[in-house]
Amino acid sequence: MKTYQQKGNNALLILNHKTSVKVLINSVILIKGDVNYTKFYLEGGKERIVSHSIKFYENHLENNGFIRVHRAFMINPNYIKTYNSEQEVLTMSNGQIANISRRRRNVLKGVVA
């Protein structure tokens, strides 16, 4: 596997403005969207649910090295454990599985060898 360099290693991501919930961007493993909610899977098995869609976070996270691989998934390439090209799925370091859409397969070519 190739190690992917993130631009903002110590950058903070504000999940909730009212309660000031913040996480380090490089501690986010996977983001899973479900309609108007987004679930953040963090290091150490922590999970956070936010009432925004993935689109709300997409630009900021792409600028920090994340890749949108599916309508419902954004991944941190540094946490990719395995890639199954037959089923088009990624297994992340925390055991979560991220599907890869047919149209976004080519995005992973430079990341997954």
VENQUI-V583024 format. One record per backbone hydrogen bond with DSSP energy under -0.5 kcal/mol. NH is the residue of the N-H (numbers start at 1). CO is the residue of the C=O. E is the energy in kcal/mol with one decimal. If there is no record, write none. Layout:
# VENQUI-V583024
nh = (NH;NH)
co = (CO;CO)
e = (E;E)
This chain:
# VENQUI-V583024
nh = (2;4;5;9;11;13;15;15;16;20;21;22;23;25;26;27;28;29;29;30;31;32;33;34;37;38;39;40;40;41;41;42;42;43;45;46;48;50;52;56;57;57;58;59;61;62;63;64;65;66;67;69;69;70;73;74;75;76;77;77;79;80;81;82;84;85;88;89;90;91;92;92;93;95;98;99;100;101;104;105;107;108;108;109;111;112;113)
co = (111;2;3;7;8;23;13;21;21;16;16;20;13;11;9;24;25;27;41;41;74;39;72;37;34;50;32;38;48;30;39;40;46;27;42;43;40;38;50;53;53;54;54;55;57;58;59;61;62;61;75;67;73;73;70;31;67;29;65;75;76;77;91;91;89;83;84;84;98;82;90;96;79;92;90;97;88;69;101;102;104;104;105;106;108;108;111)
e = (-1.0;-0.5;-0.5;-0.7;-1.0;-3.0;-0.7;-2.8;-1.2;-0.9;-1.2;-0.6;-2.1;-2.7;-0.5;-1.5;-1.5;-0.5;-2.9;-1.3;-2.7;-2.6;-2.9;-3.0;-1.8;-2.5;-3.1;-0.6;-3.5;-2.8;-0.5;-0.6;-3.1;-1.9;-1.0;-0.8;-2.1;-2.7;-1.1;-0.9;-0.6;-1.4;-1.5;-0.6;-2.4;-2.7;-1.8;-0.9;-1.4;-2.3;-2.3;-0.8;-1.2;-1.4;-0.6;-2.1;-2.7;-2.0;-0.6;-0.7;-2.2;-1.2;-2.9;-1.7;-2.7;-0.8;-1.1;-1.6;-2.7;-2.7;-0.6;-2.9;-2.0;-2.0;-2.7;-0.5;-2.2;-2.6;-0.8;-0.9;-1.0;-0.5;-1.3;-0.7;-0.8;-2.8;-0.6)
